[in-house]
């Protein structure tokens, strides 16, 4: 009898903490160093409380993670939390009943807590946040200070007009002036935000799925006409559509400036053997006197529907933990992604982080720049395929296979056919 | 009713059952699913679903992007099949004649067989990297204005080169064993009748190799259609301007990246029919010329 009691007590003490914790499955797309930071966050969360056990699983790239989540949902095996990237936002948000909006899930949710540029990107047209912005980044200009000094310059261009004026100096010194790593993101989507231009009908796609794309406009065509001129003049380097191909050209000192993500900062600091700085994304003074803020890009966390309340409570609890100033500041420092709440931004400021590393603040100041009607984001279906159509046409502009006008006509036609199809799939 | 057949024992069915079950589970059932999905227009999560007849087919197959991919796939498959068979045959004939150190040659030529297509693609991508690639530098140094990031022909050259390189070794092994299967007596008789080794090859050796060649042709076309996916994905990703997108890569782009399940199912069904038609043509018309 005594033995039996001893056994039961022993079993209880061993088993109790394990069986009490509810597992929260979290599928993400953060590989390499970023994945390690996600693991650290999970470890911190699990150590901070005993009710839930967060289980992060790396599912490959953004597209792979989304596909895995879709397949799992169809088989009713979905995780509690899934990370979905900007281009997939319309797919998951428009699928009514696939997710539980975070604004509903979190009892203490207040949109005002989030910094200006972040609030709307993953929200519905009424401003209710559906997904929780997780890794938020924005396009920045990185410049090689050594090359700038070599050609007698010391400040990066704030506008494309300034860029045009300084580009020949780099060419004369044997460098290409500029490369960039994501034409649809930097030279199309954020181009519209930076200049406060509408990019799709239906309130940039927030109000409806029955929309048409507005990329075929004079401003964007003017910009691409210029980019093609720069390419032909040797001011612009195109090293392929791969992100890394163009970043490598900057690291290897072939180009003086590179447009990448605010999240690229850490990687560059490790690989570049020269002093570099981060600056805001240039804009055309001929379009707007003062620039507007950019989109956040990156990805958000969505709470998938069809889960028991107990687990949903765990998801809400984790999201509160994740958006706490301390965790946001940790994430910001470790990865270079921007903090998403005002409190976290204040914490980073008061901690003196931006005095020691001023470049880390550029992304946030750019995101919090004045907002316009068209800076909150866009919501377009089959956007992955639309981006593919854009890549295709930008290749054609570069190679000279199409004129700028013809390329944008073809892009518009292909994109609208895709949007039409997406709209039909929602009814 | 009149029984014309003898009583059959059920045991043979039992023996073939595992094979049949595998075919049903891994081929017939998914194929039927694809056909079914190809008539549905759904959101990615399957929450709203409607039967749309042939809309998925007309939306995808009639689009310029699909036709471009179909055209490229045909040219690409022809080039890959023709070149990898031709080169492998040449190498096999030459290796078969080598007496000194024959096994070293053969081992070296078979080596690439062990490499998976995505790995071959990664290696090729590195060699054609504009910043550090040796082959990229070489092509430009010998006077080509080589830029596979923007020139469709150059990009096609890169994927064909890598695909052929990867496949030559497989063909080489089969051709070599085929050559070794040709009876010595026949070769010696031919040697007495004809001095020209070139003519001897085309009149005696090549026809005797026909069963091997036919088999390899079927295998190679399938390879060019489907397995080169890994090479495309790790090199050009269908660029520039969609010029190196194969049909399989497009199915992947639309279905796995773009979450358009109906559209990519429709493309898969068409692809299935295309390959079926090609195989039927091969067996109907070309196999007639093959003497076993």
Interface residues (C-beta under 8 A of the other chain):
Chain A: X63 X64 X66 X67 X70 X73 X74 X88 X91 X92 X94 X95 X96 X97 X98 X238 X239 X240 X241 X242 X245 X248 X249 X252 X254 X382 X384 X385 X388 X389 X391 X392 X393 X395 X396 X398 X399 X401 X410 X414 X417 X421 X424 X425 X426 X427
Chain B: X41 X42 X43 X44 X45 X46 X47 X48 X50 X52 X55 X59 X63 X64 X65 X129 X130 X131 X149 X150 X151 X152 X237 X239 X240 X241 X242 X253 X254 X256 X257 X258 X259 X260 X262 X263
